[in-house]
Amino acid sequence: MRKFLADIPYFLEAATCSSFTQAADNLGIPLATMSRRIAALEKVTGIRLFYRNTRKIRLTEEGQELLESGRLIMAEAGAVIDRLQQKQIEPSGPIRISVESFVYHCFMQDILPAFACKYPKISLHTVFPGEWQDLHTEPFDLDIRSGPVPYSELKTRKVLSLYPCLYGSAKLLANRPVPQTPKDLGALPFISQLPERRCTLSCFKGDQAEHVTLQAWHNAQSIRLALELVLSGQGFATFLPRIANRFEGKDNSRELVRLLPDWNLAEVEVHLLLPDRRQPQRVRLFVEHLVEYFQKIQDENRENTE
């Protein structure tokens, strides 16, 4: 079958030209090679394809039938190649994204629309699971979230280093003492953005480190809800400065106040997780787009902290 398909182009050219000599010239091959390929095709099929004389060739009835089928075969092969090449030029298909809600709402609200505009034939299917996804068993192309990665066998790439801070509101502190040390945080209601009610904060000041275990008064697995609770004076929470800066010093009723400004919290890393296999071009393009945007965010964060 492989030899049969390989010889079809020679046959089609000879049939179109009604001349082995002209067909050989058109294909840029020796006449002997053309004659040998046609003879090989007739041998493998067991069919005589041409009537031959010293001046020209003419298709047999079987040769005419093969000509019609051969043209269809080559047309379909050409269409397949065109479709594959078009995908390289204009990628298409779905990308299945698992992403932590916190990461999306802090960093990715501009990233996904920009990618969708750039590649209109790529569809994005985005969900917000609460845990890392095992990409060997779950139907996702990539996973993006903060914290330690539990799957060492998957491709992992750190895309962001985050430095959250502690924030309360002017309303919260109106009738309460402002905390001076991490231990003082226990006197204030804590709003956790994790499902667990108990949370340990690690605070650092130079060589000094303190670890404080807090009992959450409210749990809000949504940064927007946590922000609303803090702004209404219901407690304090950890936020990234890029989020909190929008509300610092605005007015007395909608103002965030940074707590323990001389203390730093532990770094939070955001990782991109990929299956340990070659990715389709559309996924590779999305990863490049994602990493580029995250790098800009990282550079902005670095400038703001210097």
C-alpha positions in Angstrom: 0.0 0.0 0.0 2.8 2.4 0.9 4.5 1.9 -2.5 1.2 2.2 -4.3 0.4 5.6 -2.7 4.0 6.8 -3.3 3.7 6.1 -7.1 0.3 7.7 -7.5 1.8 11.2 -8.2 4.0 9.8 -11.0 1.0 8.1 -12.6 -1.2 11.2 -12.4 1.4 13.4 -14.0 2.0 10.9 -16.9 -1.7 10.5 -17.4 -2.3 14.2 -17.5 0.6 14.8 -20.0 0.0 11.6 -22.1 3.8 11.4 -22.2 6.4 9.8 -19.9 9.0 12.3 -21.2 6.9 15.4 -20.5 5.9 14.1 -17.1 9.5 13.4 -16.2 10.5 16.9 -17.2 7.6 18.4 -15.2 8.7 16.5 -12.1 12.4 17.1 -12.6 13.3 13.4 -12.7 15.0 11.2 -15.3 12.8 9.5 -17.9 14.1 6.1 -16.7 12.9 6.8 -13.2 9.4 7.8 -14.5 9.2 4.6 -16.5 10.4 2.5 -13.5 7.8 4.0 -11.2 4.9 3.4 -13.6 6.1 -0.2 -14.1 6.3 -0.7 -10.4 2.7 0.6 -10.0 1.5 -1.7 -12.7 3.3 -4.6 -11.0 1.9 -3.9 -7.5 -1.7 -3.6 -8.8 -1.4 -6.3 -11.4 -3.1 -4.0 -13.9 -2.0 -2.5 -17.2 -2.4 1.2 -16.9 -1.1 2.5 -20.3 -1.1 1.5 -23.9 2.4 2.4 -25.1 4.0 3.1 -28.5 7.2 4.9 -29.5 5.5 8.3 -29.7 2.9 8.5 -27.0 1.0 6.7 -24.2 -2.8 6.2 -23.8 -4.7 5.2 -20.7 -6.4 1.8 -20.5 -9.9 1.5 -19.2 -8.5 0.5 -15.8 -6.0 3.3 -16.0 -8.8 5.8 -16.6 -10.6 4.5 -13.5 -7.4 4.9 -11.4 -6.9 8.4 -12.8 -10.3 9.5 -11.4 -9.7 7.8 -8.0 -6.1 9.0 -7.8 -7.2 12.6 -8.3 -9.6 12.2 -5.4 -6.9 10.6 -3.2 -4.4 13.4 -3.9 -7.1 16.1 -3.5 -8.1 14.7 -0.1 -4.4 14.5 1.0 -3.9 18.1 0.0 -6.9 19.2 1.9 -5.6 17.4 5.0 -2.3 19.1 4.7 -4.0 22.5 4.2 -6.1 22.0 7.3 -3.1 21.1 9.4 -1.1 24.0 8.1 -4.0 26.4 8.7 -4.1 25.2 12.3 -0.4 26.3 12.6 -1.3 29.7 11.1 -4.5 30.1 13.0 -4.7 27.8 16.0 -8.1 26.5 17.1 -9.7 24.1 19.6 -10.5 24.1 23.3 -8.2 24.8 26.3 -9.5 23.4 29.6 -8.2 25.6 32.4 -8.3 24.8 36.2 -7.5 27.9 38.2 -7.7 29.0 41.8 -10.4 31.6 42.3 -8.0 33.9 44.2 -5.4 33.8 41.5 -8.0 34.4 38.7 -9.6 37.4 40.4 -6.3 39.0 41.4 -4.3 38.5 38.2 -6.1 36.9 35.3 -9.2 38.9 34.6 -7.4 40.8 31.9 -5.3 37.8 30.7 -8.1 35.6 29.4 -10.0 38.2 27.4 -6.8 39.4 25.8 -5.9 35.8 24.7 -9.5 35.2 23.4 -9.3 38.4 21.3 -5.9 37.4 19.9 -6.9 33.8 19.1 -10.7 33.9 18.3 -10.8 30.2 17.2 -9.5 28.9 20.5 -12.2 28.4 23.1 -11.4 28.7 26.8 -13.2 26.4 29.3 -12.4 27.7 32.8 -13.4 26.2 36.1 -12.4 27.1 39.7 -11.8 24.0 41.8 -10.7 24.4 45.4 -7.8 22.0 45.1 -4.9 21.1 42.8 -6.0 18.8 40.0 -4.2 15.6 39.0 -3.8 16.3 35.3 -3.1 12.6 34.6 -6.6 11.8 35.6 -8.6 15.0 35.4 -9.8 16.5 32.1 -7.7 19.7 32.2 -4.8 21.0 30.1 -3.3 23.1 32.9 -3.8 24.1 36.6 -2.9 27.4 38.2 -2.9 28.1 41.9 -1.0 29.1 44.9 0.7 27.0 47.6 2.8 23.8 47.5 2.3 21.5 44.5 1.4 17.9 45.5 2.2 16.2 42.2 6.0 16.0 41.7 5.6 14.0 38.5 3.9 16.8 36.6 5.6 19.8 34.9 5.7 22.6 37.4 6.6 26.2 36.7 6.6 29.0 39.3 5.0 32.1 37.7 4.5 34.5 40.6 6.0 35.2 44.0 3.4 37.0 46.2 3.9 39.0 49.4 0.5 39.4 51.2 0.0 41.8 54.1 -2.4 42.2 56.9 -5.3 44.7 56.5 -8.2 45.8 58.7 -10.5 48.8 58.3 -10.7 52.1 60.1 -14.2 51.0 61.3 -12.7 47.8 62.9 -10.0 49.8 64.7 -12.3 52.6 65.9 -13.1 50.9 69.2 -10.2 48.4 69.4 -6.5 48.8 70.1 -4.2 48.7 67.1 -2.1 45.5 67.3 1.6 46.1 68.0 2.9 42.5 67.7 1.7 39.4 65.9 0.4 38.1 69.3 -2.0 41.0 69.5 -3.8 39.8 66.4 -5.7 37.2 68.5 -7.8 40.1 70.0 -9.3 40.9 66.6 -11.8 38.8 64.5 -10.0 37.1 61.6 -11.5 36.5 58.2 -10.0 33.5 56.5 -10.0 32.9 52.8 -9.3 29.2 53.2 -11.9 26.5 54.1 -10.2 25.7 57.4 -11.3 27.5 60.5 -7.9 27.5 62.0 -5.0 29.3 60.3 -1.4 29.8 61.2 0.2 33.1 60.2 4.0 33.3 60.0 5.3 36.8 60.6 8.8 38.0 60.1 10.7 41.1 61.2 14.4 41.0 60.4 15.8 37.9 62.2 12.7 37.6 64.4 9.9 35.2 63.5 6.5 34.6 65.2 3.9 32.1 64.3 0.3 32.9 65.4 -2.6 30.4 65.2 -5.9 32.2 64.6 -9.5 31.0 64.8 -11.4 32.4 61.8 -14.6 34.3 62.7 -15.7 34.3 59.1 -14.6 32.1 56.2 -14.8 33.7 52.7 -13.4 31.7 49.8 -13.9 34.7 47.6 -11.5 37.7 47.7 -14.4 40.0 46.9 -16.5 38.8 49.8 -13.4 38.9 52.2 -12.8 42.5 51.1 -16.4 43.5 51.7 -16.3 41.9 55.2 -13.1 43.7 56.1 -14.3 47.1 54.7 -17.5 46.7 56.8 -15.4 46.3 59.9 -16.1 42.6 60.5 -12.5 41.6 60.9 -9.0 41.6 59.4 -7.6 39.5 56.5 -4.5 39.1 54.3 -4.6 40.8 51.0 -2.0 41.6 48.3 -1.0 45.3 48.3 -2.1 45.7 44.7 -5.7 44.9 45.8 -5.6 46.8 49.1 -4.0 50.0 47.6 -7.3 50.7 45.9 -8.9 51.3 49.3 -6.1 52.7 51.5 -6.8 56.3 52.5 -9.9 56.7 50.4 -12.4 57.8 53.0 -13.3 56.9 56.6 -16.1 54.5 55.6 -14.2 52.6 52.9 -10.7 52.7 54.1 -8.2 49.8 54.6 -5.5 50.1 57.1 -2.4 48.0 57.0 -1.7 46.1 60.3 1.8 45.5 61.6 3.5 47.3 58.7 6.9 46.5 60.1 6.2 42.8 59.9 6.2 40.6 56.7 4.2 37.5 56.0 5.6 34.4 54.4 6.0 34.4 50.6 3.2 32.7 48.6 4.1 31.1 45.3 1.8 30.7 42.4 2.6 27.7 40.1 1.5 26.6 36.7 1.0 22.8 36.4 1.1 20.9 33.0 0.8 17.2 32.2 4.1 15.5 31.5 3.5 15.2 27.8 3.8 17.3 24.7 1.2 20.1 24.6 -0.9 21.1 21.6 0.1 24.3 20.0 -2.9 26.2 21.3 -1.9 25.2 24.9 1.7 26.2 24.3 0.5 29.6 23.0 -1.7 30.1 26.1 1.2 29.2 28.4 3.5 31.7 26.7 0.8 34.4 26.9 0.2 33.6 30.6 3.9 33.6 31.6 4.4 36.9 29.7 1.6 38.6 31.6 2.7 37.2 35.0 6.2 38.4 34.4 4.8 42.0 33.9 2.9 41.7 37.1 6.0 40.4 38.9 8.1 43.3 37.6 5.4 45.8 38.7 5.3 44.2 42.2 9.1 44.4 42.4 9.1 48.1 41.5 6.4 48.8 44.1 8.4 47.2 46.9 11.7 48.8 46.1 
